[in-house]
Amino acid sequence: MSADNVIEIRNLSKAYRDFWGRKKVQAVNSLTLDVKRGEVFGLLGPNGSGKTTTLKMLLGLLFPTAGSISVLGRPAHDVEKNEKIGYLPEESYLYRFLNADETLDFYGRLFNISKSERRKRRDFLINEVGLQHARRRQLKEYSKGMTRRIGLAQALINDPELVLLDEPTSGLDPIGSNDMKVLIRKLKSQGKTVVMCSHLLADVQDVCDRIAILYAGELKVLGGVHELLETQDETRILSSSLSDAAIADVKAVLARHGAECKDVSHPTATLEDLFLRTVKESRDRPGRRIVTETPPGSSQAS
Amino acid sequence: MFREVLPFDILGGFTLWLMTTASLVGVILGIALLVSLVLHGGAFLGNFSRGTREVLVDLVDVSPRRIGAIMQVTIKESVRRKALLVFVVFVIVFMFANWFLGGDDELSSAKPYISTVLMALNWMIIPVALLLSCWGLPADIKDRSLHTVVTKPVRRSEVLLGRMLGYCAVSLVMLAAMGAVGYVWIIRSVPELARDQLIGRVPQYGTLKYLGDDGVVGIGKNVGDMWEYRSFVSGGTKSCGVYTFEKIDTEAIRAAGVMRLEYKWEAFRTYKGDIETPVRFRIYLINPDTELTVRISTRDFEIQEFAVGSEDTVIDIPIAGISPRPGADGEFYVTAAGADLASVGGQFDPQHLNLVDDLIADGKLIVRAYCVDNMQHIGMARHDLFIRLPDRPFMVSYAKSVLNTALMVILIVVLGTTASCFLKGPVATILTFGLIILGQGLREMMDDLLKQFYDKESPGILGGGPLESAYRLLHQMNQQSELPENLGTQFIENADQGIMHTVGLTRNFFPNFNHFDTREFLANGFDIPFDASVLAALAVTASFVLPCYVIGYLSLRFRELEVK
């Protein structure tokens, strides 16, 4: 295994079979890919494409039908590799009768972390995921977003080298989703490797360095996000606002160089940006309202 | 007390366990080798040895801290799922139990009170242990909370051990609490008249052989009783029951100052006459070395035909301080408080007769019992006569009884958790419950059948094996009729042989739950013998822990938790 690679998958196949051993579904078919140390890697694909199956084979929850997996230099079924892995499942499968403190303490004990260190990490992570106010409540009383947060905290209790996130932003509101992305970037900046599965392509695009797109269990696309999305035969120039005359001049210059100006418009922010900005401003200045249309029954807009 | 009380053969049991476990390991390794051959072809041997090494490491190299964490979560889970409510139910039951135990019989006997507590303990704790252990792991897998655990550096063996220990801890704490409540209830509820029954009698049993009418060793008489527990000796003949006691604790007897004999024989009358006239018998103590023979009491002992079984009878024989007295029949008797001794032979100085020194030789003593009345019979069994060593407190016996129940609970948890590693909750419950039923009821029946089957001197199983029985049923043949000789019946007989051999091989996979049952001892005022009961229960539980651990681990290890 190359020292640069955290995960090496070679010709990995997985077929689900029925009770009689007859093949039901070929979930993954001859998958080969590497995940490099320190990168954020995205596994994409529609439902049933095999991305979660692949993740679960990495964790030893499922056994491959064929092929091999090496995670941190060890085979997937070797439990000792888990010392350096953090895993956030698609649904946070935690013990619902425990509270946040007990949950993190329990998972910390599974890593043989000392009591004082567990307490320190527990306090830090609960603070990090914003659950200080609910740390003594049983998880069964948590909302889905809160459950995802405590799920993330348990995934990080061992300060892992490799973090596997299955639909990390699923169930989170845009603020939580943004926090998650900030955290993923932070993990990357700490030199950790992150592998995530997601349906939310915008999230993946925001945080991933490399992606693999699976379809029907087969690898269709593999590469850096930037390289894959970059359109080589077009150029975009972003400037401050121009007058109509200036735009005409620019078009003339482009024509002189044999290029065609395809679109001139004001760039739009993403809805996520608008939402986050609105929430931030509402927190800072309660009572202020920003509207572009007059609401029905209202005489003025502020 | 009608159960055969034999010390548990620890060496024999261990040998049997070793053989059974070795067979099981052999089967598992054979299957593993075959699977490796199918999956890996030519490289099967390398993969097999690597897999075996990994399995061994997983089984042995476990982390107490991780096991402790899983155990703690298991306890919390059980507590928060309100498993401890069973204790509250138990307490409520005993708050009103006296309403149902106020009859005349209960005024003079402690037995119903003790039986009620032990029965309630079993009925409450068995379902708790069964349901907790059979449903916990499947629920954990179904909720997928186990998935998060096994993605940590946790071996499946640690999950299994943590779960087993957690369920054991919850069940045992509840059992201890219920046991304490039960004890207090017995002490407070048993009527004044029956208080003296709250003891732990310590019997020392001998072996029994019968002498026939001519005084030669025989097998005792069958008086036509369906129950063959007792054999009978005839009155007015040389027929008698000869009990030989060995390894008598002479120091305990010396310290107590008396040797206490307790008997519980049955009279059988061939002529009735006056129904209230008892059948008489005599008891002699014999030194096996010097043959010094001493008759206990100048009077004959009496036994009522229809009163037998209701009360035990105790004879206290003082070991010293006895004084000589000439008898009316010319024999020389010695008397003492509570009992009379009569010399009928041997050389000794009656002035200085000492029971321990003169009659017990190297811890060995022979007791002979004769029926006096012509044509009448007395039925004797091995456990009908025993030397009663100094009694133990009831609390000690009760604690041993609860200990046996605790060992049973541990076994149920171990079996249930193991079954839940490869079965869903309801099926695991049915399987474990089936093992309990088989182990309680059918195990003894299987043992009896196999004894008949394998015993060379026995004519075989009456009515044949299962197929022959079915054949007889269909052809309306009784059990004694000879089967017609043809190819079909030959096949049936051979197939029955095969079935019985299979039963013989597999019976050891069914734990004998009868070893945990102490009600007979405790309710009848006996101390629970460590070697015959507690040790046996301990051995049964211990013998299943390791195989179940291995089977449960292998089931979890090779199970795809996330399989669709």
Interface residues (C-beta under 8 A of the other chain):
Chain A: Y16 K24 V25 K56 L59 G60 L61 L62 F63 V79 E80 K81 N82 E83 I85 Y87 P89 E91 S92 Y93 L94 Y95 R96 F97 L98 E102 F106 Y107 R109 L110 F111 N112 Q154 N158
Chain B: S63 R65 R66 G68 A69 I70 Q72 V73 K76 E77 R80 R81 D143 R144 S145 L146 H147 T148 V149 V150 T151 K152 P153 V154 R155 E560 L561 E562 V563 K564
